[in-house]
Amino acid sequence: LLSALFRGTDLVPSDVMAGCILLRVRHKRETLELRRLNILQKPQCTD
């Protein structure tokens, strides 16, 4: 399945990792922005 999806592309494992890192950074920025605007509640710590 994955081989068919990436057929004809010139990707190496480091490209995939870089993409994952960029997605994580984007998600973190969006989460912080939503918290700043008080749209998303801060997580509650449980004891």
C-alpha positions as semicolon CSV with decimal commas, in nm:
position;residue;x (nm);y (nm);z (nm)
1;L;0,000;0,000;0,000
2;L;0,268;0,252;0,097
3;S;0,488;0,155;-0,196
4;A;0,202;0,237;-0,434
5;L;0,145;0,570;-0,261
6;F;0,509;0,679;-0,294
7;R;0,582;0,524;-0,634
8;G;0,762;0,768;-0,860
9;T;0,882;0,993;-0,579
10;D;1,239;1,046;-0,471
11;L;1,208;1,014;-0,092
12;V;1,453;0,892;0,167
13;P;1,380;0,815;0,534
14;S;1,523;1,151;0,643
15;D;1,262;1,326;0,424
16;V;0,985;1,141;0,606
17;M;1,134;1,228;0,947
18;A;1,170;1,594;0,849
19;G;0,804;1,597;0,748
20;C;0,700;1,446;1,082
21;I;0,904;1,705;1,271
22;L;0,752;1,991;1,070
23;L;0,401;1,859;1,138
24;R;0,477;1,837;1,512
25;V;0,609;2,196;1,519
26;R;0,301;2,319;1,331
27;H;0,065;2,135;1,565
28;K;0,241;2,272;1,872
29;R;0,224;2,630;1,739
30;E;-0,146;2,596;1,661
31;T;-0,217;2,450;2,005
32;L;-0,031;2,732;2,179
33;E;-0,215;2,992;1,970
34;L;-0,553;2,839;2,057
35;R;-0,461;2,840;2,425
36;R;-0,350;3,202;2,396
37;L;-0,689;3,291;2,252
38;N;-0,859;3,088;2,530
39;I;-1,027;2,864;2,275
40;L;-0,856;2,550;2,401
41;Q;-0,841;2,473;2,771
42;K;-0,509;2,392;2,935
43;P;-0,485;2,026;3,035
44;Q;-0,565;1,949;3,399
45;C;-0,305;1,752;3,594
46;T;-0,446;1,463;3,791
47;D;-0,299;1,324;4,111
